[in-house]
């Protein structure tokens, strides 16, 4: 029972992290200047190019962990 809950939580966490990857990096991927920054004048926010690596790696790690737990539950 705990394994199923942990798998569902990790899968949900990976979905949230993929969403953050999209909103913090992927939408702005064509806007970054040579220093790796993008300024959104509408919202007054500066986006960093390095955030894409962080959000994507965390999303992939949580997705891999959820698949591993799912695989362990099926065995």
N, C-alpha and C positions, 0 to 999 in steps of 0.2 A: 504494500500500500504506500509506504513512504517513497519507494522507488518511482512509482507512477506519478506521485505529486512532484517529486524532484525533477523528473523528466518534463512534466508539463511546465513547471516554473522556468526551467532552463530554456525550453523552446519559446516561451513567452518573452523571456529576457532577450533572446537572440532576435526576436521580431522587433522589440523596442530598440535594440542597438542598430539593426539594419535601418530602421526609420530615422534614427539620429544620424547615421552615416549619410542617408539621402538628404536630410534637411541641412546638415552642417557642411557637407562637402560636395555631394554629387550634383546638386542643383547649381552650384557655383563653380563648377570645374573649369569653365571657359573664362572666368572673370579674374583669376589669380594673376597678379603681377610677378615680376622676377623675384621679388622678396618673399613670395608665398602668401600674400595677403589679398583679400578682396573686400572692398568697402561697399556695403549696401546702403545707399543714400536714403532709401525710403524708410528703413527701420533704424538707421544710424548704428549698424552693427558691422564689425570687422570679422570676417571669417578667415581662419588660418588653414593653409593647405595641409599641414601636418595632422590636423584633426581627422582627415580621411583615413590615414593609416591607423590611428588609434581606434576609431569607431569600427572600422572594418575588421581589424584583428580581434577585437573583443567580441564582435558578432560571430565571427568564424569559430572562435574558441568555444563560445557558449553553444553554438549549433553542433559542433563536434562532440562536446560533452553530453548534450541531450541525445544525440544519435548513439553514443557509446552506452549510455544508461538504457536506452530503448533496446539496443542489441542485447545487453545483459539481462533485461527482463524477458526477452523472447527465448533465451536459452534455457 
